[in-house]
Amino acid sequence: MDKIKLTICTGAGFVASALGGWDKLLQVFCVVLAIEMVTGLLKAFTGKSDKSESGFFNSTAFRKGVVNKIGMFLLIILATQVGGLIFPGETFARNSCLYALIFMELSSIVENLGLLGVPIPSIFTKILEVLKKKETEGIEDKIADVIKDKEEN
């Protein structure tokens, strides 16, 4: 039993490290990802899904969704690793990737809840606007700095 716990903890530590650490941004992404999956399932169970002809749950569509979510985690790992290579000591690429993914998932949640008849407070529209700006905030300056550093060296 202790070997199983050790293996699970080691694996979790490796994954958290590959994802750039377990910080608030990654926590928010995981929560938003889980809520998006639940709202997608609710939409399918109520016959309002656009992923099947009937509008109801479709296992093929669900598998595609799970594969998509796994792909998002792989994208975060890539952004963390490649971003660390381009921007040593910074989490800029990883954080920008996470903001973009959180924005996409929140947009989907709002859409799903709207289709389910849940009234959406205007604060969510404002939150989406802020996240959309954070996704690309400072990206041109960062890239220009990297190019300048590479030219000087």
Wavefront OBJ file of the C-alpha trace (Angstrom):
o trace
v 0.000 0.000 0.000
v 2.845 2.396 0.815
v 4.380 1.760 -2.616
v 1.093 2.698 -4.280
v 0.883 5.938 -2.282
v 4.502 6.745 -3.099
v 3.913 6.088 -6.801
v 0.784 8.272 -6.858
v 2.498 11.119 -4.987
v 5.579 10.923 -7.208
v 3.424 10.948 -10.338
v 1.349 13.874 -9.078
v 4.519 15.796 -8.240
v 5.953 15.134 -11.682
v 2.756 16.252 -13.427
v 2.461 19.389 -11.254
v 6.082 20.243 -12.012
v 5.614 19.690 -15.748
v 2.573 21.992 -15.605
v 4.694 24.726 -14.013
v 3.628 24.195 -10.405
v 0.351 24.037 -8.554
v -0.554 27.727 -8.299
v -3.835 29.651 -8.244
v -3.919 29.971 -12.034
v -3.674 26.199 -12.558
v -6.226 25.603 -9.788
v -8.698 27.969 -11.452
v -8.100 26.246 -14.792
v -8.827 22.812 -13.282
v -12.024 24.046 -11.599
v -13.212 25.783 -14.777
v -12.387 22.663 -16.822
v -14.425 20.447 -14.473
v -17.387 22.846 -14.475
v -17.302 23.040 -18.283
v -17.472 19.240 -18.487
v -20.405 19.128 -16.059
v -22.330 21.856 -17.901
v -21.645 20.081 -21.201
v -23.024 16.844 -19.760
v -26.078 18.667 -18.374
v -26.680 20.173 -21.797
v -26.490 16.691 -23.357
v -28.738 15.102 -20.741
v -31.405 17.747 -21.403
v -31.265 17.210 -25.166
v -29.700 20.590 -25.965
v -26.312 19.410 -27.199
v -25.076 20.479 -30.610
v -22.681 17.507 -30.625
v -25.277 14.939 -31.704
v -28.224 14.805 -34.086
v -30.644 14.004 -31.279
v -29.232 16.668 -28.966
v -28.710 14.065 -26.272
v -25.605 12.403 -24.826
v -23.285 10.841 -27.385
v -20.343 8.726 -26.206
v -18.251 9.604 -29.276
v -18.692 13.320 -28.616
v -17.835 12.772 -24.938
v -14.628 10.902 -25.853
v -13.653 13.738 -28.208
v -14.243 16.196 -25.374
v -12.043 14.208 -22.986
v -9.293 13.996 -25.612
v -9.611 17.766 -26.081
v -9.171 18.346 -22.328
v -6.090 16.097 -22.231
v -4.741 18.082 -25.174
v -5.171 21.276 -23.148
v -2.972 19.872 -20.377
v -0.364 18.869 -22.964
v -0.496 22.407 -24.359
v 0.139 23.826 -20.877
v 3.136 21.497 -20.469
v 4.495 22.629 -23.836
v 3.958 26.303 -23.000
v 5.702 25.797 -19.659
v 8.691 23.966 -21.096
v 9.181 25.901 -24.346
v 8.309 29.196 -22.641
v 10.974 28.487 -20.022
v 13.470 27.984 -22.811
v 12.585 31.257 -24.557
v 11.878 33.283 -21.392
v 14.228 31.735 -18.787
v 12.996 32.060 -15.224
v 9.588 33.396 -16.272
v 6.134 31.842 -16.533
v 4.902 34.273 -19.172
v 4.117 31.713 -21.921
v 2.492 29.270 -19.474
v 0.353 31.945 -17.855
v -0.744 33.382 -21.201
v -1.722 29.879 -22.316
v -3.686 29.303 -19.101
v -5.502 32.646 -19.399
v -6.478 31.787 -22.981
v -7.733 28.314 -22.000
v -9.640 29.664 -18.987
v -11.261 32.262 -21.262
v -12.327 29.564 -23.757
v -13.707 27.278 -21.058
v -15.550 30.105 -19.276
v -17.082 31.166 -22.590
v -18.310 27.605 -23.085
v -19.709 27.456 -19.535
v -21.643 30.693 -20.023
v -22.987 29.405 -23.360
v -23.972 26.038 -21.838
v -25.682 27.629 -18.852
v -27.525 30.027 -21.153
v -28.833 27.093 -23.203
v -29.947 25.449 -19.956
v -31.974 28.567 -19.120
v -29.727 29.827 -16.314
v -29.705 33.641 -16.206
v -26.152 34.949 -16.683
v -25.218 38.000 -14.562
v -23.435 40.770 -16.447
v -20.355 40.351 -14.216
v -19.460 37.245 -16.239
v -19.339 39.270 -19.434
v -16.958 41.678 -17.711
v -14.818 38.800 -16.379
v -14.548 37.369 -19.896
v -13.452 40.753 -21.245
v -10.717 41.041 -18.592
v -9.473 37.503 -19.261
v -9.383 38.112 -23.008
v -7.135 41.146 -22.425
v -4.852 39.256 -19.992
v -4.350 36.511 -22.572
v -2.298 38.800 -24.831
v -1.230 41.502 -22.379
v 2.423 42.407 -22.937
v 3.098 39.678 -25.485
v 4.580 42.017 -28.109
v 6.941 43.565 -25.554
v 8.104 40.155 -24.318
v 8.799 38.876 -27.829
v 10.622 42.099 -28.746
v 12.787 41.773 -25.603
v 13.724 38.194 -26.476
v 14.627 39.144 -30.049
v 16.697 42.085 -28.793
v 18.541 39.862 -26.279
v 19.271 37.254 -28.949
v 20.623 39.926 -31.321
v 22.891 41.356 -28.613
v 24.345 37.933 -27.745
l 1 2 3 4 5 6 7 8 9 10 11 12 13 14 15 16 17 18 19 20 21 22 23 24 25 26 27 28 29 30 31 32 33 34 35 36 37 38 39 40 41 42 43 44 45 46 47 48 49 50 51 52 53 54 55 56 57 58 59 60 61 62 63 64 65 66 67 68 69 70 71 72 73 74 75 76 77 78 79 80 81 82 83 84 85 86 87 88 89 90 91 92 93 94 95 96 97 98 99 100 101 102 103 104 105 106 107 108 109 110 111 112 113 114 115 116 117 118 119 120 121 122 123 124 125 126 127 128 129 130 131 132 133 134 135 136 137 138 139 140 141 142 143 144 145 146 147 148 149 150 151 152 153
